Amino acid sequence: HGETLSSIEALFVVRGPGSASALRSGLAHAATLRFVLDIPLFLVEGGDVPAWREAIRARTPTPLHGFLTPLYERLPNITQKGM
């Protein structure tokens, strides 16, 4: 309470596994905050507690020279109108 966006020093984001919609939304928000606030972003897989601990300890950001890749729990169910 009482914190502002400027007080965020880094983001730690679960890249999956999870639902396609939730991961796309979460990663898009994380990438936007990382860009706007110019802060490091760390990606880990959901149940990988040792990776979380290592990322926090090492504070080595995930390079973001391309796309953030989600780890879907199953293939996305995307339909097209009229198909």
N, C-alpha and C positions, 0 to 999 in steps of 0.2 A: 504494500500500500504506500502510496506517495512516490513511487518510482516513476521515472520517465523513460522513454525510448533511448534517450542519450546515455542512460546509465547502464545499458546492456553492453557487455564487453566481448561476448562471443555467443554463438549459437551452436547447440548440439542437437542434431536432427536424426531421428530414426528413419532410415531409407526403406524399411520394410522388415519382414514381410507384412503386408496389409492389403486393404482393398484399393483398387485402382483410383477411385475418386478421392478417397482420403489422402492417399500418397501424393497424387498430383496437386491437390490443394495445399497440403502441408509443405511440400517442397517448393511450390511457387511462392508461397508466403515467406519461407525461409530465405530463398534466393533474393527476393525483393528487399527484405530487411538487411541482408548481408550487403547488397549493393548500396542501398540508401544510407545505411549507418557506417559503411566501410569497416566492417568487423569480420573476424575470422568465422568460418563455418566448418563444423566437424560432422561428418556422416558416419553413423554406425548402424549395424543391423539390430533389430529389436531385442532379441534375447541375449545378445552378446555383451554381458556385463563386463568381462575382462577388457573388451575393446573400448567400452565407455571409460573405464578406469584409466586405461592407457592414453586415450585421447585427452582426458582431463589432465593427467600427469604431464604428458609430453607437450600439450598445447600446440600440436602441429596441425595447422588447418588443412582441410581437404582442398587440393588444387581445383579451381573452378574455371578451367579454360574451355570448357565445353558444356555439356548438359549434365544436370543432376539426374542420376539414373535410379528410379525406384525399383524396389524388389517386390513384385506383385505376388500375392499368395496363390493366384491363378490367373489365367489369361483374362484381360479386360473384356467385358461384355459391352461392346460398342456397336450400336446398330445404326443403319442409315435409313432415312425415310424412303418409303416406297420399295424397300428390298424384301 
